[in-house]
Amino acid sequence: MDKEHLALAVTLRHELHQHPELSGQEVWTKGHLMEFLKERASLEIVDKGRWFYALYRAGEGKPNVAFRADFDALPIDETIDLPYGSLFPGVSHKCGHDGHSACLIGLALEVNKYGADKNVYFVFQHAEETVEGALECAPLMDEAGVSEIFAYHNVPGAPENVVIIIDGTVCCGSVGMIINFEGIPAHASQPEDGRNPCFAIAEIIRSIPELTEPSLYKGLVLCTVIGINAGKEAFGMSASEGRLMLTIRSQFDEELDEMRQRIEDKTREEAGKYGLKYTFSFRDNVPATFNHKESADKMRRAAKRLGLDVFEASAPIRGSEDFAWFTKRTKGAMCGVGLGVDRAPIHTAQFDFNDEIIPAVVDFFRALLDE
């Protein structure tokens, strides 16, 4: 990586870190990234409202490929002492999206200066943490005829610059499920006159190990109780309304649907037993992120050409990643890049991105352009 480009990318990363913005609120961040490129590169910049992309044109008939970086922050206080620490209380870049964007800027500067034999779309995406940004950006794959897209996520705890890859599902799909119950109120001294949803809620929770029994599925499945609300602080009243909130996740999209159906069936059974009305609602739905083998193999070859160690993951990451919406529309792959064995985990107050991996990531992405 060009030394001047590296210095610019590191400076930019620190500026982004100082000015974190939450998902859907990244006005300064997007504007700063756009202006940074406009001042330093001759790429075409296309403003898409909450996100943007830069385009390097190699010419008609050349393949169209894309690279994606996210740029939103998290609602976490910056408690470590950094010269470029967050200026905004309660908001900080504790997932490393400042580093992801800095790497993509570095790649854009390199391609702008040295060229490429492909048309390259540099996609800068908002709202990854709320798994809604990529859904808004993904139609670009069809509109521009993008044949392949790549991305990475930093991995603290893994050796610096190691490339972590897997074929098939790389991140589990997930959905937030809310079950609302409506019963009949009654005096606490005569609960038999009412319909209390707490028993149905308890039965559903008790059944989770059975509903997620591994023998029922070919891949990983999980169901996590997120919250329970029932009744009021009124000791003379039996509860008559209740809400159960679950996150269900799975390695394969079809099994996410199967597990959701099992929970719905159990809900109907228990609601019928206790004479309750019920409704379902869903939030934060994201499919499993799928790595196409051809694209993952390109990552393996590019990493090995650069002398980077490649680690073959044995199982998908349990957390979800909205990059899934891109590989629903076109071929592509996402890998991890080690941040260092002594780095604090993401989504913790002690986390900070490691600038030392920027040149390896940029060179790795450039090598992918030669595949």
N, C-alpha and C positions, 0 to 999 in steps of 0.2 A: 504494500500500500504506500502510495506517495506520502512522504513525511509531512508535507504541507496539508494534505487532505486529512491526515490523521490528527494533526493539531487542531484543525477546524472542527473535526467531528467531536473531539474531546471537549473543546470549548463550548460547542453547541449542547453537548450532553449536560454539562454543568448548568448552562442557562435554562435548559428544560427542567432540570432538577430543582432549580430555585423557584420556578414558576409552575408548580403542578396544578392540574385542573382535573376535576372529577369527570366521570363518564357523562357525555352529553353536554358538557360545559367547556369544552376545550377550544375556546375562541382565540385566546392569545397564542396557545400552542400551535394551532393550525396556521394562524397568520404568520407566526415567527418562522415556522418551517418553510412556508411558501416564500417569504421574503428572502430567507437565507439562500434558497436555491436560485431565485430570480437574480440576486446580486452576484452569484458566483458561477452560474452555469447557463448554457444556452438551450436548456431543455424546454419543451413545451409544458406549461403548468396549467392544469385544468381544475378549477375550483368547483367542487360538487356540493357545496353547502357546509355540511358538518365534517367533510373529509375532502381530500384532494388526491390527485395523482400527477406525477411528472412523467413525461414520455420522451424517450430517445428513439429517433427514427433512423433505422438503418437503410430502409428503402422498401419499395413495393415488392411483394413476393417473399419477403423475409419472414421467418417465424415470429410470432408474437408471444413473448414470455413476460411473466410478472413476478415481482417480489413484494412482499407485504410487511409492514411494520405497524404496530399500534402505538398510540401516544397518550392514553389516559392514565390518571393516577388513582390513588386509593385514599379513603377517609381515615388515615392513620397519622398520628403526630410524629414529627421528626424529632427524635430524642437523642440522636448521636450528633457529635460535634463535627460538622463538615464546613469547609470554607465556602461551599456552594449549597449550603443547607436550604431547605424549603423556607420561603418567606411567608408562607400562608399556614397559620396554625390549623392543625387538624387534617391537613392534606399533604401527601408526600408521594414520591415515586418509589414505592416499596414493592414493585413487581419488576422493575427494570425496563419499563416501556420507554423511558428516556434513552436508555442504551440501545434498545431496538431501533428507535428512530434515528439515533446518531449513526448507527451502522448502515442503515439504508441511505442516509444522506451521504455517507462516505462512499458507498457503492455508486450513487448517482454522480458524484464528483469524478470518480474514476472512469466511469463509462463516458461521461461528458468529455473528458480529456483524451482518453485513449481509444474510445470507440468500442463497438461490438458488432457482431455479424447478425444480430437479431434486433427486432424492435422491442424495447424494454419498457415496461410499465412499472413505475415505482409507486406503489399504493400505500398511502399514509392514512391509517384507519383510526377512527374514534371508537369509544365505548366498547372496548373488548371486555372490560371487567363486568359489564352488565349483559354480556353475550348478545348484543343487538347491533353492534357496529358493522360486522362483516356481512350480516344479512342485507344491510343497506348498500354495501359496496359490491357484493358478489355479482349483480347483474352486469357489471363491467366486463366480466369474463365472456359473456355472450355478445355484448354490444361491440367489443373490440376484437372478438375472435381470438382471445388468449388461449393458447394451446397447453400452457403449463404454468403453474405458479408455485413459488417456494417461500418458506418462512422458517424462522427459528425462534426458540425461546431459551433464555439463559437458564442454567441449572446450577444453583449454588449447592455445594457439597460434592459435586463431581470435579475431577481434575481439570485444571485450566485448559481450555481449547479442545478438549475431547469432544468428538461429535457422536451424539447418541441417537440411534436410528432404529426403526422397527417397520416391518411391512404390515399392511392392514391397519387396524385401529391403533392410533397413537394416543388419543384421548377419548375417554368414555363420553357417551351422550348422556344428557340429563334433562330432567324437567321437574319443576316445582309443582306439587299437587296440593290443592286446598279442598278439604271436604267440610262442608257446612251442614250442620244438623239443626233441625227445628222440631222441638217436642211440644209438650203442654206444661205450663207452670202449675205448681201445686205448693201448698204449705209444707214446710219441712217436717211437720208432725204427721202429715198424711201423704208421703211420697207416692203411694199406690194410686192416688188420684191424678198424677201427672205422668209425663213421659220425659224421662231424664236421659240425655244423650251420653252421659259419662260412661255408662256401661258399654254402649256400642263402641265408643272411642277406645276404651280399655281392651275390648275384644280384638279390635283391629290391630292395635299395637302389639298385643300378645301373639297375634298370628304372623307378624312380620318374619320371624325365622322360618316358618313353614312356607310362606309365599316366596321367599328368596332362597329356598333350599337349592344348593348348587346342582343337585342331580336333575333339576327341572330345566337347566339351561346349559348351553354349550360354552358360554363365556361368563365373565365376571358380572354379577348383578349386586346392587346395594339399595337399601331403602333406609333412609335416615329420618328420624323424627326431628323436625325443626322447631315445632312449637305446638302448644295445646292451649286453647282458651275455652272455658266453660263456666256458665253461671256468673254470679256477682257476689260481692262481699255483703250478702244479706242473709244472715243465718236463720231467718225464718222462712226462706224460700228454697225449694228444690230447683236445681238447675234445669232450664228448659231449652237452652241454646248452647251449641258447642261448635268448635272448629278444630280440626286436626290438620296440621301442615307437615308435609313430607317432601323430601327430595329423593327421587328415584333415579338411578343411573345404571347404565349397562354398557358392555363392550360392543354390543351389536344393536342396531336400531330396532330390528324386528323383536328383539327380546325386551327392549324398553317398552314396546307396545304390549307385549305379552304380560309383563309384570304389572303394568298399569291396569290392564284388564282384570287381572286377578284381584288387585286391590279394589277395583270398582265392584266386582262380583261379591267380595267379602263385605263391602259397605252395604250393598243391597240386602244381603242376608241379615246383617245385624240390624239395619234400619227396620226391616220387616219384623224381626223378633221383638223389637222394643217400641214399635209403632211410631217411628220417626219419619219426617220428611228430610230429604237430603239433596244437595247440589254439589257438582264438581266444578272447579275452575283450575286453570293451569297457567304457570308463569315461567319465564326464563327457559324456554324450551330450546335446546340445541342438540343437533344430532351428533353421533360419534364422528370424530375427526379421522378421516381415512387417508392413509398414505398409499398411493398407487406404486406398485413395485418398481415399475420402470423409472419413476421419478426418484424413489428412494435409492435405487441403484446408482443413479447419477450422482446423488449426494455421497454415496460410498466412494465412488471412483474419484470425485473431485477432492474429497478429503484425503484420500490416500496419495493422490498426485502431489498434494501440498505437504505430505508427511504428517498429517494430523491423525492422531489415534482415533479409531472408530470402535464404539462400544455398541454391541447388538442388545437392545433391550429385550427382556424375556416376557414382559407384560405391558399393557397400555397404562398410561397415567390415569388415575381415577378421576381427577378433575377434568372439567370440560373446557373446550377452547373453541371460540366461534370461527376460527379458520376453517372449521367443518363446512361452512356455507360455500366457501370457494371450491373445495374439492368435491362438492356435490354437483358443481357446474362444469368443472374441467379437471384435467389430470394435474396432479401435484403432490407435494410432500412437505412435511414439517419435521424438523429435527430439534434436538436439544444441543446446546453448546455449553460445556462445563465452565463455571464461573470461578472455580477454585474450591478446594476441599475445606477451607477454613471460613468460607463465606456464610453469613447468616441466611436462614431460609427466606424465601419470598413471602410477602404479606406479614412480615414482622417488623417491628420498629427498628431493629438493628440492621436491617438489610440496606445495602447500597450496591449498585452495579459496579462491576470491575472494568475500568477503562482498558485494562491490558488485553482484553479479548477482542477489542474492536478491529485491529489490523487482521487478525486471523479470520474473523467473520467476513470482513469485506473481501479479502483474498479468496475465501471459500466461495462466496457468492459469485465473484468474477469467474472463478474456475467452472462454476455451473453453467455459465454462458457459453463455455467452449464444449459442453457435452452435446 
